[in-house]
Amino acid sequence: MKFVRPESPEAAASSLGNGSVALAGGTDLVPMLRDGLVQADELVFLRDVVPRGVQSGRIGAGTTLAELEVDPELPQALREACAASASPQLRSMGTIGGNLLQATRCWYWRLRFPCYLHGGDRCHARQGTHREHAIFGNDRCASAHPSDPAAALLALGARLQTTRRELPVADLYRLPTEENRNLTALERDELILELDVPTPDASVYLKAMDRRAWSFALVGVAAARFGAETRLALAGVAPVPWLLENPSALEQSTPLPGTAYKVEIARALVRRALASLPTT
């Protein structure tokens, strides 16, 4: 396996594909390489070419979660989501760009069942064990997106700058279709470079886990208030981060038998999140 250090973001992007994959913090990629979920002939190292740091609400995609969780310039919801996302060791290595693109934790996908995301014709979780799976958007795939910061950025209305374009975080993600099983809209040779994060009047991120710390969200709730509008987004409830139009939209969820409990957790966390936001 070759290790490549490109000299620019454009050179890094043009190197991707045809057996080459991007390597930043490696907290998601390295285990997948080990387990055979990703095959690579070449690793394209991004640390020298992807922006890092925070300036005037713009975040370099190479900034680590540990750096973001302590930056007073950032909205509270994003800092809390980064702090709750993983162990200190993983937060010190994992980058925000990589966190947004991390693969599903669905054990059927991880065990390489021929599921829908692997090109098969079914979601094995729907008929199998699915306690940690989705309550929204689960017609074809019932996996649950694992990123806490993605939900916070969705509630905050953040935007991304890539090597090709600018787009809202909401447009980064897509539910799988028969024609396209990918969960993100990025092209194979496209890299996230920066994020532009608006400043809300108030925001918060709350998370329910099986353990008290350092576990993936059963349900995560991000709330951000901009004037008279409050935006809500959920983690751990759909194959992608899920924008909730209002609290009553939880009644439109489609839980599986083993995930119905998540709806009650989401209701409670949404109430707590909204109650915690100051009104003035």
Secondary structure as GFF3:
##gff-version 3
##sequence-region A 1 280
A	DSSP	beta_strand	2	4	.	.	.	ID=ss1
A	DSSP	alpha_helix	9	15	.	.	.	ID=ss2
A	DSSP	beta_strand	20	23	.	.	.	ID=ss3
A	DSSP	alpha_helix	29	34	.	.	.	ID=ss4
A	DSSP	beta_strand	42	45	.	.	.	ID=ss5
A	DSSP	beta_strand	54	55	.	.	.	ID=ss6
A	DSSP	beta_strand	58	60	.	.	.	ID=ss7
A	DSSP	alpha_helix	65	69	.	.	.	ID=ss8
A	DSSP	alpha_helix	76	83	.	.	.	ID=ss9
A	DSSP	alpha_helix	88	93	.	.	.	ID=ss10
A	DSSP	alpha_helix	96	100	.	.	.	ID=ss11
A	DSSP	alpha_helix	107	110	.	.	.	ID=ss12
A	DSSP	three_ten_helix	116	118	.	.	.	ID=ss13
A	DSSP	alpha_helix	124	127	.	.	.	ID=ss14
A	DSSP	alpha_helix	148	156	.	.	.	ID=ss15
A	DSSP	beta_strand	159	162	.	.	.	ID=ss16
A	DSSP	beta_strand	166	168	.	.	.	ID=ss17
A	DSSP	alpha_helix	169	172	.	.	.	ID=ss18
A	DSSP	beta_strand	192	196	.	.	.	ID=ss19
A	DSSP	beta_strand	202	208	.	.	.	ID=ss20
A	DSSP	beta_strand	219	226	.	.	.	ID=ss21
A	DSSP	beta_strand	229	235	.	.	.	ID=ss22
A	DSSP	beta_strand	242	244	.	.	.	ID=ss23
A	DSSP	three_ten_helix	247	252	.	.	.	ID=ss24
A	DSSP	alpha_helix	260	276	.	.	.	ID=ss25
###
